[in-house]
Amino acid sequence: MLQRRKNRDLFDLRHGLDQLALIEDIAPLLPAGIRFSDDDAIQAFERVWKELIARIKGDAWKLTDKALEELRVKKYPGLLSR
């Protein structure tokens, strides 16, 4: 199943941010001594958003603002506010 429904990746990304620990599935994959915290995950998300997603041409995903506001209210008050 190579094709995915439109916006499914954004849904998965949002769902990942809603999880209790953003990094629990990444830690076992990292080399010994390398740390990757929830703060690092948020910084990575913000960098990808600002440097890649924001550059995609076309209309913005219609639920972007709603999804970001929900994430800010629930768990990440400073998300993409810098």
N, C-alpha and C positions, 0 to 999 in steps of 0.2 A: 504494500500500500504506500506508494511513493507520493501520491497526491494527497494533500490535506485540504480540508475545507477552508475557505477564506476566513482569515483572522484566528484560526485555531492556534497558531503559534503564540499570538498575543494572549489568548485565553490561558494557554499553558503557562506562560510567563507570569501572568497575574495570579494564577493558582499557586505557582511556586512561591511567590511573595507572600501569599496568605498562609503558607505552612508555618508551623511553629519554629522550625530551624531551617534556615535557608541553606545551610552547608552540610547537613548530616550525611548526605549521599556523596559529597565531594571529598570529605576528609580522608576516607580510605584510599582514594586515588592519588593523593598527593605524596611526593617523596618525603621521607623522614625529615623532620625538622622544619618543614614548611607549614606555616599556619595561614589559614584563610578563615576569617571571622565573618559574622553576620554583617559587620560594618564594611568589610572588604567586598562582600557580595552586593551590598547596596551601592557602594562606589562603582563597582563593575557595571551594575544595571544602569546607573546614571550615565556612565561614560558611553555605554553602548547606545542608550537612548539619545543622548545629545550629539554623539559623533556619527552614528549610523542611521538610526531610525528617523531622526529629524531631517535627514537629507533625502529620504525617499520621496520621490516626486509624486504628486497627486494629492487628492483630498485626504485630510487626516481621518483616521478611523473614527467613526461617529461617536463611539463610546469612550474615547481616550480620556477626556476631561472627567467624565463620571468615574471611570475606573481609577484614575489617579487620586481623585478626591476621596474615594472610598478607602483606598490604601492609606492615605494620609490620616484619615479619621480612625481607622481600625488599629494601625500598627506603626506606621512610618510617617510621623508628622512633618518631617523635613524633606520628604522625597521630592526630588527635582525642583527644590525651591531656591537653590543657589544660583 
